[in-house]
Amino acid sequence: MLNVIVFQENLFYYFCFVANQPLDHSGLTLYVTKEKQKYSAGIFLLDSYSGVIPANKPAYNINMSCKVNISGSIYPFAYRTHAHGLGVVISGYKFNGTWTLIGKGNPQWPQAFYPVEKIVEIKKNDVLVGRCTYNSVGHNRKTVMGPKHTDEMCNFYMMYYSDNSKNISSYMECIDNQVSRVSQHIPADSAKPLPPNPLLEAKASMTIHHPHTGSSNPNVKQEMIYDPSWPDKKAVTLGFVSGITVDPSGNVHIFHRGPRIWNIQSFNRSNIFQDQDKPITVPTIVVFDRKGKFVKQWGANMFFMPHGITADHNGSIWITDVALHQVFRFPSGETKPDLELGERFRPGNDNQHFCKPADVAVMSDGQFFVADGYCNTRILKFSKDGTFLKKWGYSNGAVGADGFPGPGVFFVVHSVTVAEDKGLVCASDRENGRIQCFDVNGNFRQQIHLKEFGYELYALDYCPQHGGLLFAVNGPQNQTSKPCKVFIINIHSGNLISSWLCPTGMDFPHDISVDSVSHSAYIGDLLARTAWKLQMVSVNLTGTFSKKNHIGQPSVGQSNSQLEENPNKADFQVSVLIGSLLIAPMFLIIIITVFVRYCNSAKLKCCDHRGGSLIGRQHKSFFGNFLTDRHKGFNPVNTEDSDHEIDPLTLSDDEEDYYRIPTKSRT
């Protein structure tokens, strides 16, 4: 007999109660019958109480196992996985001499029961085995099992049915690893993450969007201002800025080409640099502090075509030179490299050569990734001492149904960054206008290609704050279908959080670097021969919806120009402008109409030099069709992303004829 029903519902608050969000509805429908049912349902939980996850492990497994002791058979028909933030994949198996997969799930996806793919019968003495795989990279302490959000969990639930006559319990548990001699042989692919599923990942972050495009995230509001005082432009003259990076102390290192221009004569058809006896004679690396004060410069007569620069966790500076086809590491404060990869001026596509390498990203343990971007379109992974470990990426002109090439296909790998706490390596696929993210072993995880990017995406950098953010910048206006913008993207969901128009005067954004301590973004501008600082002045993660998500242009001569306009002021100014444009033509047409009507009624004979010029034309009402609803259903066009101007009062040829005042015939 059913005496009581307990219904528990967990809601993410902003999704349900913030204005402009759809209402959420949930409930329980219960069907009852007096007839005895053939089957009964139950829950079987595999759980780990004693597991401990060490710090900074990209893949750590915790197993659960037990022998089943039941009188009949149970048949799982759905499963659910559960872990906290470190969980990557959870699998459940039956073992009776052979391994049978029951279910495999990503605990970061929506916490729901998913149907099993095939019928599995579980009988007495079968062994149930579960495995939870975690990524603790970026966590500098061990993590234990527990209920707190700083703890972890390892749960695999099975929903099953059984023959009602067997009186099998409706709830059973399998705690910890009781049959370790079996679980140690669990299939190796149990720890392999599932392929990306952007739709489920978007639902998990409470925002549904197209699987291959991002959408605005309403729960973050951020404002950034351009700091025109940074850097001190009187201290040093910069050349063509190709790279920019922030070191652990907050100093900003700018890599520039001096007067050197990369043009069609720079390389021959074999990608060999032509001016090998002409290094850049000016210092190519300039260092400023957070306030824009000049610190030092170095790098004269060392480089030929600077490109990428990266500061690692130890303050070492990594350099790529596309003319030399080499990668260099300079210890903090040193001007001589302690690591040099590639062969001087010799391009190649094997594991010891590069061809115009574009950028470097470094992990905390010293392993690093090279965006071998222009000729080879690939990413290479190396150990701390420079030993080659792995590579991935290739070029291919074929595109999929979404209009983009497949995973791992690149058209210039221009920038690379490591989200170590997420176990991800993300790269800007420049000419394909997208971001591709992989795990640290090169397995594809997700791609992000927002429509706001346009055709190109030049650079990106990762900020671990606020759950993980990608900062990115697309190309200059004349190179892309969209205006130059700076973007902030949720790395987990791929959603666009905020975007800002590039400041007036920014000609060619080529690289971006984020200081997560001071909440600043620095952009290297190739053609303007300078660097820009954008300072985040407020962060609101309370869930308040805001459409204030891009920057207005700073006015000329304005000090400390704010890159995000007051929306009320802006809306009022736009409204006045549009109103004026609409009222003026309407007023003019009304005057002309009245004038013509008076002419037709012979009250102003002087206006008709030919007399009866409108004879034979169908007469209309006093205002003709002007006051009829010709644009019924017309809504104002959002021109934010439009390249065209639209005149809402365009008249047809017939109407233009009707309102034309006749002139005297030529003789």
N, C-alpha and C positions, 0 to 999 in steps of 0.2 A: 504494500500500500504506500502511495506517495503522500507524505505528510508535509513537506516543505520544499520549496525551490529557492535556491540562492543564485542570484544573477549578478555577476561582477563585470563591470565595463571599465576599461582603461582608455582615456581620451587624452590626446595631445591638445592642450588648452587653446592655443591660438587658432588652430585649424577649425575649431568648432564655434568660437565665440567672437572672432574678430570681424569687424564690418567688412563687407564686400566679399566674404568667403561663403561658399555654399553651406547650408545647414547640413549637419550630420545626423543621420537617423539610424538607430540600432534597436534591437529588441529580440524577443524570443517567441517563437510560435511553437506551441505544444499540441500534439495530436494524441488522443487517448482512445483506447479501445478496450472492450471487455474480453476480447479473444486472446488466448495465450499465444505468444509469438514463438516462432520456430527458433529464432536466434536472439541472443542477448549480446550487448556491446560492452566493451571495457577499455581501460587505458593501461598500457604497460610502459613504465618509465625506466630508462637507463640513465643513471645519475652518477656523478663523481663527487664525493665529499672531500677527498684527501689530496687531490691533485694540486701541484704547485708549478707555476710557470716561471722559468728563469727570466732574467732581464735580457733585453736586446737579442732575442732569437727570432729570425724571420719565419721559422716553421717549427713549432714544438707540439708534439702529440701527447694527448692523455687518453688512455684506453679504459673502457668499461666492459665487463664480461661476467656472465653467470650461466649456469646450467638450468634449463627450464624443467620445472617439476609440476606437471599438470596431468589431469586424468584423461583429457581428450586432446583436441587440436584447436588452435586459434588461428585466425586468418586476418592479418593486418590489411586494412584498406585505406589508411591515411597515416601520415607521420608529421611530426613537427620538431624543429630544432630550436635550441635556445642557448645563447651565450651573451656576454656583454661585449664591450668594444673591441677586445682583442680577437674574438672568434672569427675565423676565416671560412671553415667548412666543417660540418659534422655529418658523419656517416653511420648507418646501422646495417648490420649483416646477421644472417643466420648461418651457422656452421654445423653440418652433420657429415663431415667428410669432404664436402665441397662448400665453397663460399657462395652465398646467394644474397645479393643486395636487396635490402628492404627499402631504403630511401637515403637520399643524400641532399643536404640543404645548406644554404648560406644563412647563418644566423643574423646577418645584417639586413636581410630582406624581411618583408612583412612577417610578423610572428603569427603564422596561420598553419592549419593542417593542410597538407598537400596530398593528393591521391597517389597511392603506390602505382607503379607502372604495370605490374603483373601480380597475379595471385601467388602468395607465398603461404605454405602450410607450416606451422610451427608445432612440434609435438614434444612429448616428454623426452628428456635427455639431449634435446638439441641445445646448442650453445648460442646465446645471443651476444653479439660483440658490437660495441659502439666506439667511435673514435672522434675526438674533438681536436682540431688543429688551430693553433693560435699564432699570431704574429705580434711579438712583444718589442719589435724594434722601436727605439725611442723611449722605452720605459726602463729607467735605470734602477729599478728595484724588482724583487720577485713579486708575483701576484698569486694570491691564494684563492681557493674556492670560498664563496660567501655571498650574502645577500646584498652587500653594499655596492654602489656603482663603481667603486674603486677595486672591488673584488671581481672574480670571474665565476662563471657557471658552465657546466658541461651537461646538457640534457638532450636526450633523444626520446621523444614520446612516440608511442605507437597506439593508434586507435584500431581495435580489432573487434571481430565478431566471433561467436562460438555457438555450438549447439546448446540450446537451452536445457536439454535433458542432462548435460554433463555437469551442470552446476559449477562451472568455472568462475572463479572470482572476477569481479568487475574492475579490480584494481590490483596491479602487481608491480613490484619494483626489482630492479637489478642495480645494486649499489657497488661502486668501485670495480676494481679489476680482479674478480674472483678466480678466473681461469686464464691466468697470464700465459700459460704454455700454449694456449690457442690464440689469444689475442695478439701475441707477438708476430703471428704470421698473417695478420689481416692484409688484404691486398694493398699494394703500394699506392694505387691510385685513389685509395680512400682519402688521402690527404691532398689530392689535387683539387684546387679550387674549381668551382663551376664556371662555365663561360659567363661573360657579362650579360646581365639582363637589365638594361637601362630603365625599362618600365617598372620592374619590381623595385629597383633602387630608388626611382623617383617616388614611388608610393611609400617606400620606407621613410623618405624624408618629407612626406606629407605634401608633395607637389607632383602632380601627374603632368607629363609632357611627352612630346614625340620622342620615341626611343633614341633618335639620333640627333636631336637638337635640344638645347637647353631652354629654359624659360625663366622669367623673373622670379626671384625668391622673395616673397612679401615679408619675411620675418627678420630682415636685416636692413637697417638704414645707416648709411655712412656718408660723410661729407669730407671732401679733401680740398685743400687750397693750394694754389701754386705759390711758391716762395721765390719771388724775383731777386732776392738778395743772395740766393745760393746758386752757384758758388761765387767766390770773390773773383770777378772777371778781370780785375786789374792785376791780379797776382801773376797770372800766366796766360799765354795765348794757346788755345786748344786748336787742333786740326780736326780732321774728319773723325768724329767719335764713333768707334765700332763696338766698344764693350764697356760695361760698367758693373761694379760689384761692391758689396759692403762687407767689411771684415768683422770679426767678432767684437772689436772695440768700437765699432760704429764709424770707422773711417771709410771714405768712399774712394775707390780706385778707378780712375778713368783711363781707358786704353784708346789711344787715338793714332791716326796715321800721319799727323803733321800735314805737309803739303801733298803727300802721295795720293794719287787718284787711281782707283781701280777702273780701267777702261778696257776696250777691246784689244788694245795692244799689250796689255799687262801679261797675258799668257798666250802660248801658242796652242795649237789644236790638241797637243798632248798634255795640256794643263801644266806646262813647265813655265815658270816665271822668267821673263825676258831680261830684267835688269838685276842680275845676280851680283853685280859689282857695285850696287848703289843702295846700301842700307839707308834707312831714314836717319838723318843726322841729328834731329832734335829729340829730346827726351819724349818717349811715347807713353809713359805711365805717369799720371799726375794724381796726387793724393790730397783730398780735402777732408776736414773733419765734419761732424754733423752740422756745425754752424756755418760751414762754407769757407772756413779759414784754410788757407794753403798750408800743407804740411811738408810735402817734398815732391820731387819728380826724378825719374830715372828712365833708363832704357834707350839712350841715344846710341846710334850705330849698332844696334842689336837686331832689329826687326825690319821686315821688308813689306809686309802687308798685314798689319794687325787685324785680329777679328774678335775672338772671345777672351774674356777674363773672368776668373772665379776665385773667390777667397774661401778656403775650407775652414773646418772647425778649429784648426791649429793656427790659423792666420797665414798659412802658406798661400802663395799666389800662383794660379794656374793660367797659362797663356796658350792660345792657339794662333799660329801664323799661317795664313792660307798660301802665301808664297813659298815659305819653307816647307809646307806640308808636315808640320811638326807640332808636338805638344810639349810644353815645358812646365816644370814645377820649381818655384823659387821659395825656399824657406822664408818664414816671416823676417822681414828686415834685411834680407840678403838680395844681392843683384846678380848672383851666379846660380844657375839651376842645379839642383841635386838629382833631378830626373829629367831625361830627355828622350822622347819617343819619336819614331819616324826617322826617315833619312833626309838629310838636308837637300832641299830643292828637288827631291825625287818622289813623284806621286806613285801610288800603288794601291792595290786592292786586296793584298794578303793581310795576314795578322800582324805584320811588323811595319806596314806602311799605311799612310793616310793619303787622301786626296782632298785638299782644301778643308781641313777639319775646322768646324765652326765654333764648338763650345765644349765645356767640361763640367760635369757635376760630380761631387765627391761625397761619399758616405763618412760617417763618424769613425768607422774602423779603417779608413784609408782606401778602401776600394773605390774605383772611380769609373765614370762612363764618359765616352767621347762621342760627340755628335759629328761623325765623319760625313759632313753634310752635303757638299756640293756635287761631287762626282760619284761617290760611292753610295750615297743615300742610305746610311746604316748607322747603328749604334754599336759601339764596342765596349765591353766590360773588362777591366783590368784589376789585378790585385794591387795592394799598396806599393809593392816594389816594381810595378809595371809589367808583371807577367800577364799575358793574354789569357782571359778566361772564357769569354763568350761573345758572340755577335749576332745581331738580327737586323732585319730590314732589307728592302730591295725596291727597285723601281718597276712600275707596271702601269701601262696606260689604260687598262680596263677599269671600268667603274661599275658599281653595284646599282641596285634599285634606288638607293637614296642619292645617287648622283656623285658618290665619292668612291675612291679606290678602297680595296679591302684592307683589313688590319695588317699592319706591318709594312704597308706600301708607303714610300715617302717620295716627295718631290722637294728636295732640299730640307734636310734636318738642320734647322737653323739655330735652335736653342734647346737646352736640356736642363732639367732640374730634378732633384730627388726629394720625394715626400717620404722621408725615412720612417716616420711614425706610422705611415700607411703602407709601407713596403712597396712603394710605387716609384717608377721612373717615368716622367712625362716629358714629351718633346713637342716642340712646335714644328708641324709639318707645313712649312711656310707656303709653298705654292699651292697646296691643297686646302689652305685656309682652315686648318683644324689642329686640335691637340690630340695626341695619342699617348695613352698611359699603359705601362707594362709593369709586371712585377720585376723584382731585381734580377730575375733569371731570364727575362725577355718574353715571358708569356703575356699575351695581349689581355688587357683588362677592360679598357673602355676608350671610346673616342668622343671628343666634344667638338662639334662644329656648329656654333651658333650663327644664325643668320646675320647677327650684328657684326660678325668678323669681316664679312665681305669675302674677297677672293684670296686674301693673304693674311697670315698671322706670323709676325716676325719673332717675337720673344715672349718668354714666360718665366716666372719665378714662383717658388712655393713659400707660403707663410704658414707655420703650424698653429697659429693662434685661431681661436673661434672655430675649432673643429676641423681646420684645414682649408686654406684658401689658395687658389691660383690667381696670381696677378699676370695679366697678359696685355700686349699692345699689338694692334694690327698695323698695316703699312700706311704710308702717306696717302692723302686723298686722291692724288692722281694715279696711284697704283692699284686702287681697289674700288669696288662699287659702293663702299660704305665710307663714311667719314672716319678720320683718324680718331680712335678712342682708346682709353685705358679701361680694362675690364677686371672685375673681381668675380671669381667663379667658385662655387662650392665643389671641392674636389671629389666629394663622395657621390653627389648626385649629378654633377655636370651642369647644375642650374646657374644661370646668370644672376648674381646678387646685385651688383651695381655696375654702372659704366659712366665714364666722363669723357666729354670731348677734349681732345688734346688742346693745350693752351695755344693762343694766337702766337704765331712765330715758330711753332714746332714744325720743321720741314720734313724730317725723315727719321721717325723713331726706329732705332735699330736694336736696342737692348734695354732690358728692365731688370732692376734688382730691388729687393724689399728688405728694409730694416724692421724686423718684427718687434724690436725693443722700443723704438721711437715711433712706430707706426708710420713710416715714411716709405715712399716709392721713388726711386731714382731712374731716370730714363736717359739713355745716351742718344743724342741726335746727330746723325751722320752728316747731313748737309748744313744744318745750322751751326755746326762746329761748337757744340756746347752740351751741357747736361742740365736736366731739369729735376727739381725736387717737388714732389707732391706730398703734402703733409696731411694726414688724417686728423681732423679736429674733433670728431665725435664718432662714437660707435654705439649703436642702439640695437641690442639683441633681444629686446623685450617682446618682439612679435608684432609691433605696430606696423601696419601696412603703409608704405610711402611710395609715391610715384616720382619722388625727387631722386632720380638715379642717374643723371648725367650733368656734366659741367657746362655752364655758360662760358662764353669767351670773355676773358678779362679785357677791360677797356684799355686803350693805349695810355701809357703814363700813369696808370693806377698802381700804387704801391700795395704789395701784398694782396693782389687781386684774388677775390674768392671765385673758385671755379664752379660753384654751384649757386645759381641765382635763387633769390627769394621767389617761391612759386606764386605767391599772391600778387607780388609786384609784376612779375613776368606775365602772368595770365591777364592782368589788367591792361598792361601795355599792348599785348597782342590783341586783346578784345577791342581796344580803342582803334588800333590800326585796321583791323578787319572791318569794324563797323564803318570807319571812314571810307574805306575802299568800296564797300557795298552801297552806302548812302549816296555817294557822289554820282555814280552812273545812273542810279535810279532817279535822282533829282533831275539830272540832265535830260533823261529820256522823257520824263513827265513834262518838262518845259517844251521839248521839241514836239511832243504829241499835242499839247494844247495849241502850240503855234500852228501845226499842220491843220488841226480841226478848224481853227479860225480861218485859215486860208480856204479850206473846202467850203465853209459857210459864207464865203465872199465878204466876210467882215474885214479881211485884210487883203484887198485885191492886189496890192503891190507885191505880194510875195510870189505871185504866179505869173511869170513873164510869158508863159506859153498859153495860159488860159486853159483850164480843164485838163491838167496833166494826169489827173487820177481818174479820168473818165474811163469807164469800163472795168475798173478794179473793184472787187467786192468791198463794200463798205463795212467797217467793223464798228464795234461800240466805241464810245468816246476814248477809252484807254486801250482799244484793241485787245490783244491777248496779254497785255502787260501785267494785269492784276490777276490773271488766271494762274492756276498752280501748274506751271509748265514743268517744274522740277519736283513733282510729287514723289515723295520717297527719297529725295536727295538728302544725304547727310554730309556734313563737312568732312573733307578728306584729311586724314592724318598725314601731314607732309613731313614728319620727322625723318622718315627713311626714303622720301621721294626725291627724285632728281628733276622733277618737272613742276612747273607752276600751272595751276588750274584756275581759269577764269570762270566763276560760277554764273556769270551773266552773259555768256556768249550767246549771240542771237543767230538765228538761222538766216540763210540767204534771203528767204522770203520776207522776213521781218526787217532785215536791213533795207530791202527795197521799199517796203512800206513807209519807213520812217525817213527815207532819203528826201531832202528838199530839192526839187528840180532846179537846174541852172539854165541859163540862157544858151540856146543852140549856137554853135560856132558857124560862121559863114565863110 
